[in-house]
Amino acid sequence: MASVSVPGRPKLVLASGSPRRLALLQQAGIEPDTLVPAEIDETPIPRESPRKLAQRLAREKASEAARRLRDDAEWEGAVILAADTVVCVGRRILPKAESIDEASACIRLLSGRSHRVYTGLCRVDQRGRTTTKLVETRVRFKRLSREEIEAYLASGEWRGKAGGYAIQGIAGAFVVSLVGSYTNVVGLPLAEAVGLIGATGYPVTLGWIAKG
């Protein structure tokens, strides 16, 4: 879907290379004009809470994208949206699993218990002003059998996923309860993200008309 051309419409930058975040925005009828993945150090600061981490990383991603576009006249006055998702059990922050050992530790910890998913959102508007928002979802997994854990790990679906799982995939079958935003767990809470974009004057509903 191509972005809708409207005179005076601000350009929209998604400060992410995540296919899931892009797909969610497209689902809502919004097509970013460009993607600017922000490469930042995502290591938590000592004693940093999961809530604070998600908010800080979203701000840093937005700031990095703004910095990279600052000297390009084509992107002057663009709206920038950044997000970061953190999965945690209590104050324990789970990694984006890159090895089977990390994924195994995450899934075994989540089995049969509740955890929280936080997404920090950061929007930079046309005047360079920053607005942040935090969205929380509570998720509970069923108790997983050894066979289920081993088969899930063999699937490889956990790779690069916060907490070692993607709710829109196989792990959706592990969820027995969810309180809050489902799209937050996927990686971008749509109601809040679209609200932040729309508050800048960006015509978020025009894409809905184009779908017709």
N, C-alpha and C positions, 0 to 999 in steps of 0.2 A: 504494500500500500504506500503510495507516494504521499508526502505531506501536502496539506491543502494550502494553496497559494491564496493569501488574503492580503490586500494592501494594508501596510502598517502592522501586520502581524509580527510579533517578535519571533526570532528564531529560537528553537529549542535545542539545547545540548544535553544529552544524557552522559553524565560523567561515569560511565561504566562500560565494560566490555562483556557483561553478563548476557548471554542469550535469553535467560529467563526473564530478566528485568525488561529487556527490549520487547519480548513477546507479550509480557503483561501490559505494557503501555500500548502496544498495537491492539491488544484485545479490547482496550478501552477506547479505541479509535484515535489514538495519538501516535503520530510518527515523528520521532526526533529528526531534526535536520542533520545532525551528525552525532557520532559517538566519540567521546574523548576519555578512554580508560585512564584512570589516574593510578600510577604505580607509586604506592606509598608503603612505608613500614607499618604493618598491622599488628606489631607486637604490643601486647598490653603493657601499660605502665604498672610498676609494682603497686599492688593493692587497689588497682583501678577496678571499679565495679563493671559488670557487663553492660548496664545502662549507660554509664559514662563512656565506655569504650565505643559502643555503637554510635553515640552522638559525636564523639571526637573524630572518629574515622570518617563519618559522613561529611563533617565540616572540612577535614583535611582534603578529602577527595574533591569537594566542590572548589576549594581554594586552589588546588593544583590545576584543575581544569581551567579556572578563570585566569590563572597565571599564564598558562600555555596559549590562551587565546587573546591575551591582553593587547598584543601589538598587531593583531590582524584586524584591519578595518571591517572585513566581511562579517566579523562576529561581534562587533560593537553593539551593545544593547541586547545581547542574547540572554535568554533565561537558561540557567544551568540547574540541573537536578542531579543530586548525588545521593547514594544510599549505602548503608553497610548493615549487614545482618549478623547477629551474634546469638549463638545457642548456648544455653548454660543450665547447669543443675546447681541450684543455690547460687553461690558466688563463683563456682567453678566454671570457667569459660572453656568450652569445647573447641578443638581446632578444626580448621578445614582439612579434612583427612586427606593426606597425600600418600600414606602407606597403609598396607593392610593391617599392620599392628595398631596404627592410630584409629582406623575405622573399627577394628575389633573392640578396642577399649571404649570407644564412644557408644557403639551399639549395645555392648554388654552393660554399660552404665545406664543407658536409657531404658533398657528392658524392664517392663513392669513398674515404671515410675513416671512421675510428671517432670516436665522441664519447661523452661520459658524460652521464647524466641523474641528477641528485640531487634527492631530495625530503626536505625537513625536515618532521618531524611534531612537533607539540607538543600535549600533553594537559594540561588543568587538571582535577584531580579535585574531589571533593565538598568537600574541605577547602582548596581553593585551591592545592594543591601542583602544581608544574609538572614534567612529564617530557618530555624531548625524545629524538628518535631520527632517525638519518639513514640513508637507503637509497640505494644506488648501483646503476645499471644501465649496462652498456656496450653500445652499439649501433653497428653498422657499416652504412653505406649502400652500395649498388652505385654504380658510376660512371654518372651520369645523362647522357643525350644532351641536346643543346640543345633538341630538340623536346620531350623529356619535361619539362625545366625550364620552358620557355615555356608548355606546356599546364598544368602544375601551377600556375604563377603565375596563369594565366587563370582557374583554378577558384575562386580566392578562399578556398580552404579554410585557407590559412595564417594568415588574419587573427586577431590576438590570441593566437596560439599561440607558446609558448616555443620558440625555435629555428626558427620558421616552419613547423612541421608538427605534425600529429596522427597518431600511429601507428595509431589505430583507423580512419583514413580512407584516402584515396588513398595517402598516404605509407607505409602499411603495405607497399605493393608495392616500396618502395625498400630495405627492410631485408633484408640477407643474413645477419646474425647478431645475436644478442641474448644477453647473459649477465647474468642477474639477473632481477628482477621485471618482467614485462610491464606489470602494472597501475601500477607506478611510472612508467613512461613515459607512460601515459595521464593520470596526475596524482595518483594516490593508491595507494601500495603496500598492497594489501588485507590481506595476512597480518599486517603490522606494525600497521596502523591498527586492525584488529579486535582484535589482541592488546592494544593500549593501552586500547581501550574496555573489553574484557572484564576487564582487571586491576582495574578500579574496582568490580567486582561487577555491572556492567550485564549483563543476561541476553541475550547476543548470539545464542544459539541458538534463542530462542523464535520469532524471525521465520522460522526454517527450518520449524518445526512449522506455523506459520500458513500457509505456502505450500502445505502438503499439504491 
